C-alpha cells in the first residue's frame, strides 16, 4: 500500500536526510589524518542505498528490506531504464554494507577503495534527476518542477546538526 502524498513526502525527506548524513560522515572521516576506511566505505554504501530508497519511495515503488544495491537499481529500472543504467557502477558498494563490517568476511578497505566509494555514493545522489512527479510541494502547495531529490532536504531542517554530531562521534573514537 502506497502512503498518501504528504506522508510520502515526509518519508522521502527522511531517507534523503539519512543519506546525506551518511555521505557527510563518509566525506568527513575520509578527510581525517588517519581515517577509518571501513567506516568510509560503510557510510558510502548506506548513502547510496538510502538515496535509491528515497527515489523508489518518491516514485511510489515498494521495495524489500535489503542492502543489495543491484536489487534496488533493478526496481528503478522498471520505471527508468536509462537512470538505472547510469547507477549500475554503484553495485560495487554492496559488500561494504554488511560483509566488511565483520571480521574475516572481506579485507579492510584501502584508501583508493574509500575514495572510490565516496565518489560512487556522490554519483548516486547526483544522478537522481528532477522529476515532475516528486511529492515535494512548493510554498503555495503547487508541485515543484525541475528539482532533484536533494531539494527534499528542505524538509529536514536539522541535517547539518545531525552530520556534525555524527562526525563528532567518530572523532572521539
Secondary structure, DSSP 8 states (H G I E B T S, - for coil): ----HHHHHHHHHHHHHHHHHHHHHHHHHHTSTT--HHHHHHHHHHHHHHHHHHHHHHTT----S---HHHHHHHHHTT-HHHHHHHGGGGGGHHHHTGGGSTTTS----HHHHHHHHHHHHHHHHH----TT-S-B-TTS-B--S--GGGGGGG-TTHHHHHHHHHHHHHH-
